[in-house]
Amino acid sequence: MSEGNVAAEQLRLLIERVERLEEEKKGIADDIADVYLEAKANGYDTKIMREVIRLRKLPQHDRQEMSAILETYLSALGME
């Protein structure tokens, strides 16, 4: 097999892997959307759930710092 054929085959395999992963990603995204629909049907606020999930990804120190800054800003604007 020539070097060009080997490179073409490797490229084809890589593209097919990416395509399979994209399909899996779409499936997972659909599953996540279903969970949010279920949560909404049970009366939960999905916008707040998304925010909680985003915050849970942050280290505790970063969450505390954000909370302190938010409190400072709200206080400065007379919103507390």
Chimera marker file (.cmm) of the C-alpha trace (Angstrom):
<marker_set name="trace">
<marker id="1" x="0.000" y="0.000" z="0.000" r="1" g="1" b="0" radius="0.5"/>
<marker id="2" x="1.435" y="3.358" z="-0.924" r="1" g="1" b="0" radius="0.5"/>
<marker id="3" x="2.037" y="6.105" z="1.599" r="1" g="1" b="0" radius="0.5"/>
<marker id="4" x="-0.759" y="8.184" z="0.049" r="1" g="1" b="0" radius="0.5"/>
<marker id="5" x="-3.241" y="5.317" z="0.470" r="1" g="1" b="0" radius="0.5"/>
<marker id="6" x="-2.192" y="4.827" z="4.100" r="1" g="1" b="0" radius="0.5"/>
<marker id="7" x="-2.694" y="8.526" z="4.833" r="1" g="1" b="0" radius="0.5"/>
<marker id="8" x="-6.069" y="8.533" z="3.061" r="1" g="1" b="0" radius="0.5"/>
<marker id="9" x="-7.193" y="5.471" z="5.035" r="1" g="1" b="0" radius="0.5"/>
<marker id="10" x="-6.036" y="7.023" z="8.310" r="1" g="1" b="0" radius="0.5"/>
<marker id="11" x="-7.904" y="10.231" z="7.468" r="1" g="1" b="0" radius="0.5"/>
<marker id="12" x="-11.064" y="8.286" z="6.614" r="1" g="1" b="0" radius="0.5"/>
<marker id="13" x="-10.883" y="6.385" z="9.919" r="1" g="1" b="0" radius="0.5"/>
<marker id="14" x="-10.387" y="9.594" z="11.890" r="1" g="1" b="0" radius="0.5"/>
<marker id="15" x="-13.339" y="11.252" z="10.174" r="1" g="1" b="0" radius="0.5"/>
<marker id="16" x="-15.539" y="8.223" z="10.833" r="1" g="1" b="0" radius="0.5"/>
<marker id="17" x="-14.553" y="8.283" z="14.517" r="1" g="1" b="0" radius="0.5"/>
<marker id="18" x="-15.476" y="11.945" z="14.760" r="1" g="1" b="0" radius="0.5"/>
<marker id="19" x="-18.798" y="11.248" z="13.038" r="1" g="1" b="0" radius="0.5"/>
<marker id="20" x="-19.601" y="8.456" z="15.507" r="1" g="1" b="0" radius="0.5"/>
<marker id="21" x="-18.682" y="10.674" z="18.452" r="1" g="1" b="0" radius="0.5"/>
<marker id="22" x="-20.856" y="13.485" z="17.071" r="1" g="1" b="0" radius="0.5"/>
<marker id="23" x="-23.772" y="11.033" z="16.907" r="1" g="1" b="0" radius="0.5"/>
<marker id="24" x="-23.129" y="9.992" z="20.518" r="1" g="1" b="0" radius="0.5"/>
<marker id="25" x="-22.902" y="13.646" z="21.552" r="1" g="1" b="0" radius="0.5"/>
<marker id="26" x="-26.266" y="14.368" z="19.937" r="1" g="1" b="0" radius="0.5"/>
<marker id="27" x="-27.764" y="11.369" z="21.720" r="1" g="1" b="0" radius="0.5"/>
<marker id="28" x="-26.448" y="12.595" z="25.063" r="1" g="1" b="0" radius="0.5"/>
<marker id="29" x="-27.702" y="16.132" z="24.371" r="1" g="1" b="0" radius="0.5"/>
<marker id="30" x="-31.133" y="14.669" z="23.599" r="1" g="1" b="0" radius="0.5"/>
<marker id="31" x="-31.037" y="12.706" z="26.874" r="1" g="1" b="0" radius="0.5"/>
<marker id="32" x="-30.136" y="15.862" z="28.815" r="1" g="1" b="0" radius="0.5"/>
<marker id="33" x="-32.990" y="17.745" z="27.145" r="1" g="1" b="0" radius="0.5"/>
<marker id="34" x="-35.355" y="14.939" z="28.181" r="1" g="1" b="0" radius="0.5"/>
<marker id="35" x="-34.217" y="15.251" z="31.802" r="1" g="1" b="0" radius="0.5"/>
<marker id="36" x="-34.872" y="18.999" z="31.734" r="1" g="1" b="0" radius="0.5"/>
<marker id="37" x="-38.343" y="18.373" z="30.238" r="1" g="1" b="0" radius="0.5"/>
<marker id="38" x="-39.053" y="15.889" z="33.022" r="1" g="1" b="0" radius="0.5"/>
<marker id="39" x="-37.864" y="18.388" z="35.628" r="1" g="1" b="0" radius="0.5"/>
<marker id="40" x="-40.060" y="21.106" z="34.116" r="1" g="1" b="0" radius="0.5"/>
<marker id="41" x="-43.054" y="18.759" z="34.093" r="1" g="1" b="0" radius="0.5"/>
<marker id="42" x="-42.447" y="18.200" z="37.811" r="1" g="1" b="0" radius="0.5"/>
<marker id="43" x="-42.495" y="21.930" z="38.499" r="1" g="1" b="0" radius="0.5"/>
<marker id="44" x="-38.780" y="22.675" z="38.686" r="1" g="1" b="0" radius="0.5"/>
<marker id="45" x="-37.297" y="25.843" z="37.189" r="1" g="1" b="0" radius="0.5"/>
<marker id="46" x="-34.901" y="24.537" z="34.565" r="1" g="1" b="0" radius="0.5"/>
<marker id="47" x="-33.148" y="27.872" z="34.164" r="1" g="1" b="0" radius="0.5"/>
<marker id="48" x="-32.193" y="27.757" z="37.838" r="1" g="1" b="0" radius="0.5"/>
<marker id="49" x="-31.208" y="24.095" z="37.532" r="1" g="1" b="0" radius="0.5"/>
<marker id="50" x="-28.815" y="24.979" z="34.707" r="1" g="1" b="0" radius="0.5"/>
<marker id="51" x="-27.306" y="27.727" z="36.866" r="1" g="1" b="0" radius="0.5"/>
<marker id="52" x="-26.887" y="25.330" z="39.806" r="1" g="1" b="0" radius="0.5"/>
<marker id="53" x="-25.149" y="22.825" z="37.522" r="1" g="1" b="0" radius="0.5"/>
<marker id="54" x="-22.866" y="25.576" z="36.191" r="1" g="1" b="0" radius="0.5"/>
<marker id="55" x="-22.007" y="26.662" z="39.745" r="1" g="1" b="0" radius="0.5"/>
<marker id="56" x="-21.363" y="23.102" z="40.921" r="1" g="1" b="0" radius="0.5"/>
<marker id="57" x="-18.612" y="22.827" z="38.298" r="1" g="1" b="0" radius="0.5"/>
<marker id="58" x="-16.726" y="25.702" z="39.925" r="1" g="1" b="0" radius="0.5"/>
<marker id="59" x="-14.359" y="25.238" z="42.851" r="1" g="1" b="0" radius="0.5"/>
<marker id="60" x="-15.865" y="26.292" z="46.188" r="1" g="1" b="0" radius="0.5"/>
<marker id="61" x="-13.458" y="29.216" z="46.501" r="1" g="1" b="0" radius="0.5"/>
<marker id="62" x="-14.555" y="30.607" z="43.123" r="1" g="1" b="0" radius="0.5"/>
<marker id="63" x="-18.236" y="30.250" z="44.084" r="1" g="1" b="0" radius="0.5"/>
<marker id="64" x="-17.617" y="32.068" z="47.370" r="1" g="1" b="0" radius="0.5"/>
<marker id="65" x="-15.744" y="34.858" z="45.607" r="1" g="1" b="0" radius="0.5"/>
<marker id="66" x="-18.516" y="35.262" z="43.025" r="1" g="1" b="0" radius="0.5"/>
<marker id="67" x="-21.128" y="35.337" z="45.776" r="1" g="1" b="0" radius="0.5"/>
<marker id="68" x="-19.230" y="38.017" z="47.700" r="1" g="1" b="0" radius="0.5"/>
<marker id="69" x="-18.829" y="40.173" z="44.595" r="1" g="1" b="0" radius="0.5"/>
<marker id="70" x="-22.502" y="39.736" z="43.715" r="1" g="1" b="0" radius="0.5"/>
<marker id="71" x="-23.532" y="40.799" z="47.227" r="1" g="1" b="0" radius="0.5"/>
<marker id="72" x="-21.257" y="43.843" z="46.968" r="1" g="1" b="0" radius="0.5"/>
<marker id="73" x="-22.752" y="44.859" z="43.626" r="1" g="1" b="0" radius="0.5"/>
<marker id="74" x="-26.334" y="44.327" z="44.781" r="1" g="1" b="0" radius="0.5"/>
<marker id="75" x="-25.661" y="46.341" z="47.936" r="1" g="1" b="0" radius="0.5"/>
<marker id="76" x="-24.090" y="49.160" z="45.925" r="1" g="1" b="0" radius="0.5"/>
<marker id="77" x="-27.219" y="49.262" z="43.769" r="1" g="1" b="0" radius="0.5"/>
<marker id="78" x="-29.541" y="49.217" z="46.787" r="1" g="1" b="0" radius="0.5"/>
<marker id="79" x="-30.970" y="45.850" z="45.839" r="1" g="1" b="0" radius="0.5"/>
<marker id="80" x="-30.411" y="44.122" z="49.188" r="1" g="1" b="0" radius="0.5"/>
<link id1="1" id2="2" r="1" g="1" b="0" radius="0.2"/>
<link id1="2" id2="3" r="1" g="1" b="0" radius="0.2"/>
<link id1="3" id2="4" r="1" g="1" b="0" radius="0.2"/>
<link id1="4" id2="5" r="1" g="1" b="0" radius="0.2"/>
<link id1="5" id2="6" r="1" g="1" b="0" radius="0.2"/>
<link id1="6" id2="7" r="1" g="1" b="0" radius="0.2"/>
<link id1="7" id2="8" r="1" g="1" b="0" radius="0.2"/>
<link id1="8" id2="9" r="1" g="1" b="0" radius="0.2"/>
<link id1="9" id2="10" r="1" g="1" b="0" radius="0.2"/>
<link id1="10" id2="11" r="1" g="1" b="0" radius="0.2"/>
<link id1="11" id2="12" r="1" g="1" b="0" radius="0.2"/>
<link id1="12" id2="13" r="1" g="1" b="0" radius="0.2"/>
<link id1="13" id2="14" r="1" g="1" b="0" radius="0.2"/>
<link id1="14" id2="15" r="1" g="1" b="0" radius="0.2"/>
<link id1="15" id2="16" r="1" g="1" b="0" radius="0.2"/>
<link id1="16" id2="17" r="1" g="1" b="0" radius="0.2"/>
<link id1="17" id2="18" r="1" g="1" b="0" radius="0.2"/>
<link id1="18" id2="19" r="1" g="1" b="0" radius="0.2"/>
<link id1="19" id2="20" r="1" g="1" b="0" radius="0.2"/>
<link id1="20" id2="21" r="1" g="1" b="0" radius="0.2"/>
<link id1="21" id2="22" r="1" g="1" b="0" radius="0.2"/>
<link id1="22" id2="23" r="1" g="1" b="0" radius="0.2"/>
<link id1="23" id2="24" r="1" g="1" b="0" radius="0.2"/>
<link id1="24" id2="25" r="1" g="1" b="0" radius="0.2"/>
<link id1="25" id2="26" r="1" g="1" b="0" radius="0.2"/>
<link id1="26" id2="27" r="1" g="1" b="0" radius="0.2"/>
<link id1="27" id2="28" r="1" g="1" b="0" radius="0.2"/>
<link id1="28" id2="29" r="1" g="1" b="0" radius="0.2"/>
<link id1="29" id2="30" r="1" g="1" b="0" radius="0.2"/>
<link id1="30" id2="31" r="1" g="1" b="0" radius="0.2"/>
<link id1="31" id2="32" r="1" g="1" b="0" radius="0.2"/>
<link id1="32" id2="33" r="1" g="1" b="0" radius="0.2"/>
<link id1="33" id2="34" r="1" g="1" b="0" radius="0.2"/>
<link id1="34" id2="35" r="1" g="1" b="0" radius="0.2"/>
<link id1="35" id2="36" r="1" g="1" b="0" radius="0.2"/>
<link id1="36" id2="37" r="1" g="1" b="0" radius="0.2"/>
<link id1="37" id2="38" r="1" g="1" b="0" radius="0.2"/>
<link id1="38" id2="39" r="1" g="1" b="0" radius="0.2"/>
<link id1="39" id2="40" r="1" g="1" b="0" radius="0.2"/>
<link id1="40" id2="41" r="1" g="1" b="0" radius="0.2"/>
<link id1="41" id2="42" r="1" g="1" b="0" radius="0.2"/>
<link id1="42" id2="43" r="1" g="1" b="0" radius="0.2"/>
<link id1="43" id2="44" r="1" g="1" b="0" radius="0.2"/>
<link id1="44" id2="45" r="1" g="1" b="0" radius="0.2"/>
<link id1="45" id2="46" r="1" g="1" b="0" radius="0.2"/>
<link id1="46" id2="47" r="1" g="1" b="0" radius="0.2"/>
<link id1="47" id2="48" r="1" g="1" b="0" radius="0.2"/>
<link id1="48" id2="49" r="1" g="1" b="0" radius="0.2"/>
<link id1="49" id2="50" r="1" g="1" b="0" radius="0.2"/>
<link id1="50" id2="51" r="1" g="1" b="0" radius="0.2"/>
<link id1="51" id2="52" r="1" g="1" b="0" radius="0.2"/>
<link id1="52" id2="53" r="1" g="1" b="0" radius="0.2"/>
<link id1="53" id2="54" r="1" g="1" b="0" radius="0.2"/>
<link id1="54" id2="55" r="1" g="1" b="0" radius="0.2"/>
<link id1="55" id2="56" r="1" g="1" b="0" radius="0.2"/>
<link id1="56" id2="57" r="1" g="1" b="0" radius="0.2"/>
<link id1="57" id2="58" r="1" g="1" b="0" radius="0.2"/>
<link id1="58" id2="59" r="1" g="1" b="0" radius="0.2"/>
<link id1="59" id2="60" r="1" g="1" b="0" radius="0.2"/>
<link id1="60" id2="61" r="1" g="1" b="0" radius="0.2"/>
<link id1="61" id2="62" r="1" g="1" b="0" radius="0.2"/>
<link id1="62" id2="63" r="1" g="1" b="0" radius="0.2"/>
<link id1="63" id2="64" r="1" g="1" b="0" radius="0.2"/>
<link id1="64" id2="65" r="1" g="1" b="0" radius="0.2"/>
<link id1="65" id2="66" r="1" g="1" b="0" radius="0.2"/>
<link id1="66" id2="67" r="1" g="1" b="0" radius="0.2"/>
<link id1="67" id2="68" r="1" g="1" b="0" radius="0.2"/>
<link id1="68" id2="69" r="1" g="1" b="0" radius="0.2"/>
<link id1="69" id2="70" r="1" g="1" b="0" radius="0.2"/>
<link id1="70" id2="71" r="1" g="1" b="0" radius="0.2"/>
<link id1="71" id2="72" r="1" g="1" b="0" radius="0.2"/>
<link id1="72" id2="73" r="1" g="1" b="0" radius="0.2"/>
<link id1="73" id2="74" r="1" g="1" b="0" radius="0.2"/>
<link id1="74" id2="75" r="1" g="1" b="0" radius="0.2"/>
<link id1="75" id2="76" r="1" g="1" b="0" radius="0.2"/>
<link id1="76" id2="77" r="1" g="1" b="0" radius="0.2"/>
<link id1="77" id2="78" r="1" g="1" b="0" radius="0.2"/>
<link id1="78" id2="79" r="1" g="1" b="0" radius="0.2"/>
<link id1="79" id2="80" r="1" g="1" b="0" radius="0.2"/>
</marker_set>
